[in-house]
Amino acid sequence: MAKSASAVLAAIRAQAVIALIRADGPANLLGCAKALSAGGLNCIELTMTTPGAIDMLAEVSRELPQIMLGLGTVLDADTASAGIAAGAQFIVTPIVRPEVIKVCRDTGAPVLCGALTPTEIYAAWEQGADVVKIFPAEFFGPAYIKSIKAPFPQVELLPTGGVTPETVGDFLRAGAFATAAGSALVSAAALKARDWAAITARARQFVAATRAAQ
């Protein structure tokens, strides 16, 4: 049974880190998901830049029901609908896409909508985004999150880009709802080599850093 939107969002907030993965096949995604889970991270965003992402998401959703899977880099309504049908528990966009927000509102799936400027951020929130993904966050850092929260305390922000074990605590203390980490958490080299121990160890570093900040 699918979790409610509020339950998914509560789980993301509690986890504090979404792992961004661009896997090259279902076996690697399964292995990576298991490695992340062993390190204490159970929230994964599989990007649409991954070939066969929706089929892969459906397979992993069946195999690892304890993992909370989202579909990212979603740019249109059809992709959002297909992802939700395949088992995605949340949808992520890199930019403001009203048609994607509408599909998610209609189906009850949480949507994390990408934006950067104050105008984009508020527009995404006003149109129904549950969380606004600040992307790319590495150019402005935690100070930007704090600045945006001052006029928009009601807007939930999720910085993506530049999130590492060294910075994740700063982002959370600045007021971030949660964060998302890609290559700093799951490196392309570790994924290709199936170095699951390295990925588990890295996940543990992120978990320790978030716990210290919370």
Order of alpha helices (4+ residues) and beta strands (2+ residues): alpha-beta-alpha-beta-alpha-beta-alpha-beta-alpha-beta-alpha-beta-alpha-beta-alpha-beta-alpha-alpha
